[in-house]
């Protein structure tokens, strides 16, 4: 009979050998360790609210200490560690092996064996697996289910009393055993877990983090397995692991048992979900990135091991392994878990969570949750950024971890048995890491692995140690040679690059305390969605210019008309490349809408609920022609700079269908993701009548100005925009001055021509008069007006000129925001 926590007297809890998960909570780390106390907390507090957690029991810290005392092991272990030197790899390995051997050769007291056996028997009575649920699987899996009616399958996990603390994760320091069955199997696994308190990595980790080896005790959790071996599993964080952006949940997923994801043995699928509008009932999946998922861990049916890895069939690799509904459900649980632990701890507590899907029942489960230990510990008032000052030959690329730069001589190590070859300050290059690698990982200037995703072991430890890592390269151990000098750059977006040579770089640290508040809004210009979360830490009032061109050129790559008229494409090579790009999409145009919506959504989410002004596509015809399949649909123009661009395309019969896709993406961001802070902006609109035609096209796609708070801005970049500003104000809700085009068209020069480049100057008196008139007319008509051109970023005196005119906002390149903010504050003081 399992008792609730309030039914168990405190004295008996303190000296109990076994406690069930629903008898413990967060206050019981000293009794059952961090992992098990967290499971108990979720079962008691979150399971009634719909969060599924498989139950089980734990051996207590008292049981471990009782065993150590009864066997007289502490004296022997202290003697063994009397000359321990964790910086001497040979010494560490010898002492660790001797300690583990000593424990494994010392049997449990009989009463501890009996207590574990009785608890497991009760678990077997509670659970069984109905073979009828598994009929869709191979016969070997049905055989497993039949056997479970007697001996249920369990996961046996170590849970140390100094584990899963906000300041030290101890992740993976001790052992875990999956698909354990029978009393004998459980007892053996528990014994191995006790011994794993003295793995080389655990000894080293405790020593370096200041924990006494003999005050830390070990609890073992015995938890009902979730049959993810015939489904999927993964890891999720309630915070963006790279940037510390608090409003996104990161979910990773792969086929089979979760150990492969945790250890970095597979490159998993990755999903980003925006938490604030998720809470409001929207479906804000910001990113879906397909992983290779080459192998999966399954039960070893009839084999000598408990689990084995098998290859995933190619068709399964090429599709996402969980549905959108499952992504959203997991993200909702991440929010619930984070909110609960934040309330319990009295401070914001982002969480690191392991989840699994049961292939027999189709249910999702949370199997572990612990506080995140890296981003949550960073100082909130200091903004640190790295800048690579030069570029060299790229040796390999992968997923970047930690927006930093590291460099040194490369050391390629294929097997953990050779880690004694590693020298402090080198760049570790290997296939993947697990906790056995940790003694040298802390000495590395950077880490590069062939396998793994952003939640794998190498990624987690690199973040914790504050060094950059690139994971999932695939070929790093082949392309990088030991002794080669390399620079590992993780500051250029989600793709990390290993460059040949020691390249120069700078580290910028900005203190965000006591920044002034300005009447003029200071906004930011952004092009790359991959940088949005990291840039969100800069205290801007929103985004004054987000460019679609970057998303289209880098994430979509194909001309929208080539996707719409795919069957009419004349180039077979183009069709083949489009087939590769759009794999997984039944309709080619849906690929365009989906990718564009996710790019816009990511930028909008980074600054939510602040305004994010997104300029609709403004490629020129020669630039459109360079997109995949574009040449078939683009005319040749002698001067595309002032040709078929911007608004004139949107209602044209030759492009109207493509513009409709763009509008559908905006509608998806606002209506489905709930990101109503997005303000579309129409570029290069020559006349008010043209503006009306564009609004009509938007309306056909459900984007109607004024509905659901939709505002539409227009670029003020043509002399006609200034001269007819009062008429444009009747069509649009606001203006954004594009100083680049306004300068070229006011002065009558081509800014792409080097012959007249010396005449291009936004500070020209003619340009300044245009700007002054535009601001005055906007103010008179009650419309917002800002500037998003290059001039304020390049010329402080031009920014001062704008402030003096009373412009509403200035949008700047990220590196100019803070210095311009300080300057604007000084100018506004003189006006007071």
N, C-alpha and C positions, 0 to 999 in steps of 0.2 A: 504494500500500500504506500503510495507516494504522498507525503504530507506537504501542506503549504508551509511557507516560511514562518508564518506566525504560530504554527503548531509545534515547531521544533525548539525546545528550550535552548538558551544561549550556551549554557555549559556543555550540553551534549553536542552542539554544533562545533564548538571549539575543539572537541576531542573525538569528533566523528571521523571514521575512516573513509566513509562515502557520504556524499551529499548529492541529491538530485538537482538538476539545473533549476527547477522551479522552486528550490529552497534557498537560492542565493541571488544576489544582486550586485550592483556596482560597489557597495560598501564592503564586499567580501573578497577583495583582491588578496588580502592576507590569508584567506581560507582556501581559495581555489584558483588563485592566479587571475591575471587580466582576462584571458580568453574565456575561461569558464564563467567568471562572474558576469561578463558581458552577455554571454548566452542566456544566463539566468535572468538578467535584467530584461532582455528583449522578450523572453517567454512570458514573464510576469506582466510587463507593462505594455508591450507593443503587439504581442500576438492577439490579445483581445480586440485590437484596433485593425486587424487584418494582415499583419506582417507574419508570414509563415516562417517558423523556426523549428527544425527537427529537435526533439528532446533527447535526453540521455542523462548521464550521471558523471560525477567527477570523484576521483580519489583526492583527498584533501592534502594541504600542506602538512597538516599534522601527521597524516599517514606516511608521507615521505620522511619527516623527521623521526617518526617512530621507527621506521625501517632502518634509517641510518644509525640511530642510537642502539637499537636492539642488536644490530650486526657489528657495532663498534667500528663503523667505517670512517667517522670523522677524523679520528686520530691518524688513521692510515693515510687519508687524503691530505691532511695538513702536512704530514711528513713528505708526501709525494710532491706537494707544491712548494716546499720550502725553498727550492732554488729555481722556481718558475721564471722564465723570461719570455714574455709573449712576443718580443721583437726578434727573438731567435727562433726561426721557423722550425728548426730541427728539435730544439728544446720543447717548444710548444706541442709539436706533433707527438713526441715521446711521452710527455706528461699526460696529454689528453688520452692517448691510447691506453696507458696504464690505468688511469682513473676509470675509464669505461669498462675495461676488462675486470677490474676489481668489483665493480657494481654488478656486472652481468654474471659473475661467478658467485655472487652472494644471494641466495634465495630469499624470497619474501617470507616474513613470518606467516604462520598458518592462518591466523585470524584475519590478516590482510587479504590473503588469497581467497578465503571464504567470503569475505565481504564483497570483493570484486565479482566473484562467481555468482553470488546471490543476486546482486544488482543486475548483472547481465542477463540472468535467467528471467528476471522480472521484465527486462526490456524485450526479451524474446516473446514473452507472453503478450506484451502490449502490441507488438508489431508482427506482421507477417506480410507476405506479398502474394496477392491473388494472381495465379497464373493467367486467369482470364484477361487481366489487364495488359498482359504482355504478348498477346497472340500475334500481334503484328511484327514481332521481332523473330530473329532466328531461333531455332529450337534450343541452342545452347543457352540463350538468355532465359527461356522458359524453365530450363533445368535449374538455373540459379534461383529463380523465384520459388520453385517447389522446395528447394533445400532451405529457403529462408523461413518456411513455416515452422522449422525446428530451431535453427541457429540464424538469427537475423544478422544482416551485414551491418557493420558499424565502422565509423572513422574513429581512430584513436589518436588524440592530439595532445601534445605537451602544452602546459599552461603554467608559466613561471610566475612567482609572486612579484617579480620586478619587471613585468611584461606589459606591453600595450599602455604605457604611460604617455602622457602628452609630449614629454620631452625625450623619450627613448622608446623606440618601438619594439626592440628585441625580435623583429620579424624574422621568422625562419631559423632562429638560433637552435631550437630543439626539434626533435623529429615528429613526423606525422605518418601514420600508417592507415591506408584505405582498404576497404573491402576485407575487413577482419571478421572472421566467423569462428564460432565455437568458444567455449570457456578457455580452453588451452590457448587458442590464438589471441584472445583478449589479454590473458595473463602475460603471455610472451611480449605482446606489444607494449603493455604498461611497463614491464621491466626494461625494455629497450628505451622507452621514453625517459624513465628515471636516469638511465645511463647517459642519455643525450644532454642532460644538464651540463655534461663535461665534454661536449664536442669541442674541437679546436676553436671553431668560430665563436662558440658561446663563452669559452674561457677568455678569449681575446677581447670580445665585445664587453664583457663585464669589467675586465681590468681597465680598458680604455675609458669606460663610462663611470668608473668610480664605485662599482657595486662589489660588496664583499661576497666571495664565493660561498661562504658558509652561513650567510644570513638569507640568501636567496633559496627558496624551496620550490619544489616542483609538484604541481597537481597534474593529473591526467584526465582529459575529457573523453568519455566514450559516448559517441553521438550516432544516432541512426543515420545510415547513409542515405543520401538522395541519389536516385539512379540517373545521375547525369552522364554516366558512361554510355547510355543510349540516348543522350540528348545533348545539352550544352551547359556551360558554366563559365564563370569569369570573376572579375574583380571590378568594383566600382568605387569611386571617390565622390564625396559630396562637394568637392572643390576641384577647380582645374589644377592639376598637379604641377604644371609648368609655370604658371603665372601667379597662382594664388587667387585667381578670380573667384569670388565666393558664390556667384550666382549661377554657376554651371555644375552639373553632375557629369562626370566622365565614367562611361561604362565600357568595359572590354568583354569580349565573348569569343569562345571557341568551342569546338565539339569535344565531348568527352569530359572526364574528370578534371577538376580545376587546377591540379598541380602543374600541368604544363603551362598554364597562363602565369601562375605565380612564379614559376622557376624560369620563365622566358624561353621555354622549349618551342613555343609556337609564336607566330606573329598573328595576334588576334584581330577580329573586327573591333573597331572603336566607334563609339557614339557619344555625342555631346547633347545634353538637354538643358534648356534654360529654366531654372527653378521658379522664379517669381510668377511667370505667366502659366507655368504648369500647375501651380497652386490654384490659379483662377479657372482651371478647366480647359486650357488650350493645349495644343499638341506641338510644343516648340522643340522639335528635334533639329538642332542646329547643324549637325554634321553626322555623316555616316561614312566611315572609311573601311573599305574591304580589306581584310587581312588574308594572308595566304593559307593559314590553318592547315598545314600540310599533314600533321599527325594528330591523333587523339589517343588519350589514355582510357583504356577500358578494363573490365574485369578479366583476369587471366583464367578462363574457364578450363579447368582440368590441368592447369599448368603448375609449375613449381613455385611461381611467384603470385602475389596477390593481384597485381595489375600488370599491364603491358601496353606498349604503344603500337598502334597500327596506322597505316596510311589512310588518309581521307580521300575518297574518290574525287577525281578532278571536277565533275559537275557540282559537287557539294562545296568545294573550295571557292567556286566562282559565284556563290550567293551568300547573302548575309544569313547568319545562323540563328538569329532570333527576329521576331516580327516587330513592327512598329509598336503594336500594343504591348508587347513584352518589354520593349525599351522604356516605354512610358510608365509601366507598372513598376519596374525596377527603380526608375528615377523617383517616383512618388515615395517608394519605401526609403530611398536614400534621404529624401527630405524629412520624412517622419523620424527616421533614426537620428539624423543630425539635430533636428529640433528637440527631440527628447533628451539627448545627451547634453546639449547646450543648456537646457533647463536644469538638468540634474547638477551640472558642474557650475552653473551660474555664470558662464561665459561662452562665447561662440566656440563650438567644438566641431570642426569638420571631421568626417569619418572615412575610414578605409574599411571597405566591406567586401566579403566574399559571398557570392551567390551561386545557386545551382538550380537547374531545371530537372525535374523528375520525368524521365522518358516514359515511365509506365502510366503516370496519372496526368501528365501535362502541367503539373503545378510548379510554380516558382518558389524557391526557399532562400532565406538568408542563413548561411552556415557559420559566419563569423562577422564581428564588427569590432573595430578598435579605433581610437583617436588617430587622426593623421598627425604626423610628427615633424613635418618640414615647414610647409607654408604657414601653418598656424603659429610657428615659433618665430617668424620673421618680424622685424620691426616694421610697423605700419607707417612710420613717419619718414622712412628713408627709401628713396627710389634709386635702384642701382641698375645701370645698363652698360652693356659691353658694345664696343664698336670696332669692327675689323677695319683696319686702315689700308689694307692691301689684299689682293687675291692672287692665288697661285693655281697650279694644276690640282684638280679635284681627284682624289684617289678613290673615294667611295662615299656613298650617301646613305642616310637612314633617318629614323625618327629622332628628333632632337629632344634631349632631356636636360632641363636647366638652361636658362637663357644666358649662358656664359661661354667663355673661351678658355681652353687649356692647351698646353703644348709641351713638347719634349720628345725624347727618343721613343720610338715605338718598341714595344716588347710583345711579340706574338707568342702566346702560350695556349696550347691545344688541350692540355690535361691538367687538372688541379694538382696532380702529383708533382708537377714541375714548377709550382709557384715560387719555389726557393730561387729560381733564376731571375725573379723580378727585382729591380732596383728602385728605390724611392725616387719619385719624380718622373718616372716613365709613364708613357701612355699604354694602358693595358688593352691589347687586342686579342679577343678570344671568341669562341663560338657562342657561349652564354655563361652566365655565372649562377652559382647557388651559394648558400651561406658558407660553404667551405672555402670560398674565395675571399671572404671578408678580411682576413689578416693582411692581405696585400692591397685590397681595394682602397683602404684609407690612405695608402701611400702613393696612389696614382694621381697624376695631374689631370687625367681624363680616362674614360672607359669607352671602348667601342666593341660592340658584339654583332655577330651575324644574325642572331635570333632575338626574339622578344618584342614586346610592345611597351607602351608607356607605363604599364602597371607591373612589369616583370621585376624580378629580384634586382637586376643590375640597375634599373631605373630608380627603384625605391632607395637603394643604398647610396647611389650617386647623389640623389637629392639630399638625403640625410647628411651626407658628408660634404655637401656644398661643392661638388665637382661636376663638370659637364659630362654627359654621356650621349652616345649615339647608338641606338639599338635597332635591330632588324635590318642591318645592312645587307645580309645575305652572302657577301663575298669579301668582307674586310680581311679575314685571315689569309686570303689569297693575294689581295692587291696591295696590302701594306706589309713591309718587310721589317723584321727586327733590326734595330739600330738606325732606321730611317727617321729623320727629323720631320715631325708633322705638327700641324695646328688643327685642333678639333674645335670647330665653330658651331655653337648652338644658338647664336643670337640673330639668325637670319630668317626666322620663321620656323614652321614645323619640320622642315627638312634640314637635318644637320649634315655638315660637310666636313670631311677630313681632307685638309689641304697638304700638299707637299711643302715642306720647309717651315721655318719658324717665322710666321708673319707678324708684323707689328699690329698692336691693338691697344685700345684705351678703355679704361673703366671710369664711368661717370657715376658719381654719387650725389644725389640731390636731397637735401633736407626739406620736407614738406611742411614743417612747423611754421606757423605765423605768416602764411601767405596772405597777401591783401585781398580784399573783396573789391571788385571793380564794377562800376556802373555799365561799362562796355563789356558785353559778354565775350570771353575768350574761348573760341571753339578750335577744333582740330581738323586737319585734312588727313584722310586715311584712304589708302587704296587696297592694301592687302588684308583680307579678313583674318589671316593667320597671325597677324600682329595685333589684332584688335584688343584681345584680353590683356596683353602686356601693356598696351598703351592706355588702357582704361585707368591705370594707376596714376596717370598724369591728371592733375585737377583741372581739367577743362570743363566747360559748361555744356559740352555736347560735341557733335560733329557738324562742321559747316560744309564739308564736301567729302562725300564718299564716291569714288569713281567706279562705275560698273566695268570700265574697260579692263581693269586688272583682272577682275573675276572672269570675264569672258575670255580673255587672252590666255590666262594661266590655268583656270579650272575647267573651262568648257572647251576651248581651243577650236571648236567648229563654228562655221558660219551658220546662223539660225535658219537661213533659207535652205542650206544644204541638208539640214535635219528635216525640215518640212517637206522638201521635194527630193528626199533620198532616192526614191525610185527613178528619178529623172537624171541622176548624176551620171556624167559621161566618163569620169575617171575611176577605173576599178580600184586603183591604189587608195584613192580618197575614200571610197566606199568601205574598203577593208579596214582602214584606220578608224572610221566612224563606227564601224561594227565593234571594234575593240574598245573604243571610248564608252560606247553606250551599252556595254554588256550588262545584262540585268534589267534593262528597260524594254518593255514591250513596245513602247512608242518612242521614236527618236526625239520628237519635240519635247516630250516629258523630261528627258535628260537635261535639256536647256533650262526649263522652268525650275526643276528640282535643284540643280547646281546653283543657279542664280539666286533662288530664294534662300538657300542655305548660306550663301556668301553675304547677302544683304542682311539676313537674320543675325548672323554672327556679329557683324558690326553694330547693328541696332541693339542687340542684347548686351554688348560690352558697355554701353553707355546708358542703358535703360534706367529711368524713364526720361532722361534728358533728350532733347531733340536731335535727330540724326537726319541731316539733309542729304539725300542720295540723288546725284545727278544721273538722269537716264542716259543711255548709251550715246557717246559722242565720237565714235570712230569716224574718220574720214574714209572716202571710198577706197583709197589705196591701202589703208590699214585693214579695212574689212576684207579686201581681196587677199590679204596675207593669212586670213583664217582658213582653216581646213575647208576646202570646197568653195571658198569665197570667189575665186576668179570667174567661176561660171555665172555668178549673179551680180557682179559689180561692173559698172562702166569705167572706161578710161577717161580721166579728167585731167586737163592741163594744169589746173590749180585747185586741187581738192580742198585746200585750206578754206576756200570760200565757195565751195561747191555743194554737193549733195550730202549734207551732214545735219545732225541735230533734228530739230522739229520737222524740217522739210521731208525727212524720210518717213516719219511716223504715220502719216496719212496717205502716203504715196501707194498706189496699187502694187508697185513692185517690191514694197517692203512692209506693207500693212500687216500681213500675217506674222512677220517676225516681231514687229512691235507688240502685237497681241500677246506673244509669249512673255515678253518683258513685263507687260501689265499683269499677267497672271501670276508672275513671280512676286510682284509687289503685293498683290491681293492676298497671296498665300502667307506672306510675312505678316501682314496686318490682321487678317481675319483668322487664320489657322494658328499662327504662332502667338498672336495677341500683342505683337510689337507695333502698337499704334503710334509710337514716337517717330516712326519713319515718315519723312516728308519728301515725296518725289519732286524733282526739279527738272524743268525742261530747258535744254541747252539750245543755243543758236536759233532762237525764235525771232524771225525777221519782222513779223507784223502781228498786231493784236488778233487779226482774223486768222492767222496761222495758229495762234495760241488756242483759239476757239475750236479749230479743227482737231488739234491734238487732244483737247479735253473731251471732245466727242468720241474719239477713238478709245480713250481711257474709260469713258462711261460704258461703252459696249462690253468691256471686260469686267464691269462691276466696280470700277474705281471712279466713283462720282464725288466730285468736290463737295465738301460739307457733310457727306454721309459718313458715319462712324468717326467723326472728327477729322476727316481727310482734308489737309491743306495741300496746295500745289504751288511751288515757287517757280520762278523763271530766272534764268541767268541774265544779268544785265551786262552784256559784253559787245553789243553792237551800238553804233551811234543812234540807230532808230529806237533802241530800247530806252535810251536817255531822252531823246527828243519827244517820244510818245509815251513817256513813263506814266503819265496820268491815265492813258488809255489801257496800257498793260496792267495797271493797278485794278482795273475793272474786271480783268480776266483772271489774274493770279493773286495769291494771298501774300506774296512776299518776293523780294529781289535778292539776288546774290551777285555782287559785282565780280566779273571775271576780268581781272586787270590785264592778263596776257592778251586776250583777243581784243579787248577794248583799246589797248595801246596800239596794236598792229593796225586796227581798222580806223582809229583816229588819225594815226600818222601815215596811213596808206603804205605800209610795208609788210613784207612776208617775213614772219619771225623765223621761218625755216631757212631763210636765205642768209648765207654768211656775208654776202656782199653789202647788205644794209644792216647787219646785226649791230653795228656801232651806234645806229640811230635809235635802237629800241631802248626806251627808258620810260618806265611808268611815272617817273617824277617830272616828266615834261609838262609844261604849263597847260598845254592843250588837253592832255589827259586829266590833269587835276581839275580843270574846269568841268570836264564831263562828269567826273566823280562827284564833284560838289553839287552839280545840278541834279544828278540822280538821287543823291541823299535828300536834298531839299524837297524834290517832288514826292518821294516816298513818304517823307514826314507829313507833307501837306495832305496826302491822300490816306493817311492812317495805315500805311503798309510797313511791315518790317523790312529792313535792308541791312545786309551785311556784305562782307567781301571774302572771297575764298581764293583769290589769285595769289601769285607768288610774291608780289611786291612787299606786303607787310612783313613777310618772313625774311626778306633780303635787306630791307631798308627801314631801320627804326624811325627815321624822320618821316617816312611815308605813313607808318602806323600812327605817329603823333598827329600828323595832318588829319587822318581819319577820325581820331578821337575828338579833336577840336571841332570837327564838323558835326559831331553827335551821332556817328554811325552806331547802329544797334549792336553789331557783333563783328569780330575779326576772327577769321579762321586761318590757322597757321600750320605749318609743318610741325611735327611733334617736337623737334629739337629747338624750336623757337618759342614754344608756349610759355614757359616759365619766365624767361628773360623779358618777353614782351609784356607779360602780365605785370611785372614789376614796373616797367616803363610806363604802361598805361595808368597804373595807380598814381605815379608821380604827376603825370599830365592832368589827371582828373583832380588832383589836390590843388593845382594852380587855378583850376576853373571854379573851384568851390567858393 
